[in-house]
């Protein structure tokens, strides 16, 4: 194990304006569908050919409509449907979409309830107040959707926290040439970090893929404090083809998966463990708000 005393390295500069997607509850919906993604249950809305999913917004603003196909037992893996959007009573767009079953999502309470991978439709709203209606063109198709609006937020500067204990350092190089330092851990070598609260910590992990691994893989991250398991996050990921580790050319990083950890007041030591089987390895990068960097000193 490597033991370190450095607590954090600067990641971001002054706070600046940024954009985020925030969910929008429609005014009218043909019905709701619960879809589970990893361990999280989300409410989607049905799309139908005659009954509209309807919402009203003022522009200028961008809207994102996230769709998922709901499979019947006899549906083939590749499925298609068409989304139709009406703006103030006039057809704005039609978009033909094809999809395949998601590895991570399923109908709530039905692990065999297949749903499609996310497919997105974007609408740019002009100035003024406008009403939108969203349909699926094909009557026999079952499609679920969520609506998001793009909003401006003030970003909190974050810094990267160096763990107390980890197995090795990985330097991730992206296709652009940018470098990012990550910290390795394994099923038998947990990662530990210490933080003074109250604060909020962002934990991002990447599964290690070797050359023999193909398709998507599953892994679970357990968060422990002492002997107590606080939570488990389970993910399904694919390897990245546009990034690599400088120190380990035979290992490819998986897609990044992040979660937030609320830290109560006082000094706390947390441990990340890979909980699903042996021989699994991953990397982690941990962030805290810059304003909380010197807390407790």
MOZI-V825306 format. One record per residue. N is the residue number from 0. RES is the residue in one letter. BURIAL is + if it has 9 or more other C-alpha atoms within 8 Angstrom, else -. Layout:
# MOZI-V825306
((N RES BURIAL) (N RES BURIAL))
This chain:
# MOZI-V825306
((0 X -) (1 X -) (2 X -) (3 X -) (4 X -) (5 X -) (6 X -) (7 X +) (8 X -) (9 X +) (10 X -) (11 X -) (12 X -) (13 X -) (14 X -) (15 X -) (16 X -) (17 X -) (18 X -) (19 X -) (20 X -) (21 X -) (22 X -) (23 X -) (24 X -) (25 X +) (26 X -) (27 X -) (28 X +) (29 X +) (30 X -) (31 X +) (32 X +) (33 X +) (34 X +) (35 X +) (36 X +) (37 X +) (38 X -) (39 X -) (40 X +) (41 X -) (42 X +) (43 X +) (44 X +) (45 X +) (46 X +) (47 X +) (48 X +) (49 X -) (50 X +) (51 X +) (52 X +) (53 X +) (54 X +) (55 X +) (56 X -) (57 X +) (58 X +) (59 X +) (60 X +) (61 X +) (62 X +) (63 X +) (64 X +) (65 X +) (66 X +) (67 X +) (68 X +) (69 X +) (70 X +) (71 X -) (72 X -) (73 X -) (74 X -) (75 X -) (76 X -) (77 X -) (78 X +) (79 X -) (80 X +) (81 X +) (82 X +) (83 X +) (84 X +) (85 X +) (86 X +) (87 X -) (88 X -) (89 X -) (90 X -) (91 X -) (92 X -) (93 X -) (94 X -) (95 X -) (96 X +) (97 X -) (98 X +) (99 X +) (100 X +) (101 X +) (102 X -) (103 X -) (104 X +) (105 X +) (106 X +) (107 X +) (108 X -) (109 X -) (110 X -) (111 X -) (112 X +) (113 X +) (114 X +) (115 X +) (116 X +) (117 X +) (118 X +) (119 X -) (120 X +) (121 X -) (122 X -) (123 X -) (124 X +) (125 X -) (126 X -) (127 X -) (128 X -) (129 X +) (130 X +) (131 X +) (132 X +) (133 X +) (134 X +) (135 X +) (136 X +) (137 X -) (138 X -) (139 X -) (140 X +) (141 X +) (142 X +) (143 X +) (144 X +) (145 X +) (146 X +) (147 X +) (148 X +) (149 X +) (150 X -) (151 X -) (152 X -) (153 X -) (154 X -) (155 X -) (156 X +) (157 X +) (158 X +) (159 X +) (160 X +) (161 X +) (162 X +) (163 X +) (164 X +) (165 X +) (166 X +) (167 X +) (168 X -) (169 X +) (170 X +) (171 X +) (172 X +) (173 X +) (174 X -) (175 X -) (176 X -) (177 X -) (178 X -) (179 X -) (180 X +) (181 X +) (182 X +) (183 X +) (184 X +) (185 X +) (186 X +) (187 X -) (188 X +) (189 X +) (190 X +) (191 X +) (192 X +) (193 X +) (194 X -) (195 X +) (196 X +) (197 X +) (198 X +) (199 X +) (200 X +) (201 X +) (202 X +) (203 X +) (204 X +) (205 X +) (206 X +) (207 X +) (208 X +) (209 X -) (210 X -) (211 X -) (212 X -) (213 X -) (214 X -) (215 X +) (216 X -) (217 X -) (218 X +) (219 X +) (220 X +) (221 X +) (222 X +) (223 X +) (224 X +) (225 X -) (226 X -) (227 X -) (228 X +) (229 X -) (230 X -) (231 X +) (232 X +) (233 X +) (234 X +) (235 X +) (236 X +) (237 X +) (238 X +) (239 X +) (240 X -) (241 X -) (242 X +) (243 X +) (244 X +) (245 X +) (246 X -) (247 X -) (248 X -) (249 X -) (250 X +) (251 X +) (252 X +) (253 X +) (254 X +) (255 X -) (256 X -) (257 X -) (258 X -) (259 X -) (260 X -) (261 X -) (262 X +) (263 X -) (264 X -) (265 X -) (266 X +) (267 X +) (268 X +) (269 X +) (270 X +) (271 X +) (272 X +) (273 X +) (274 X +) (275 X -) (276 X -) (277 X -) (278 X -) (279 X +) (280 X +) (281 X +) (282 X +) (283 X +) (284 X +) (285 X +) (286 X +) (287 X +) (288 X +) (289 X +) (290 X -) (291 X -) (292 X +) (293 X -) (294 X -) (295 X -) (296 X -))
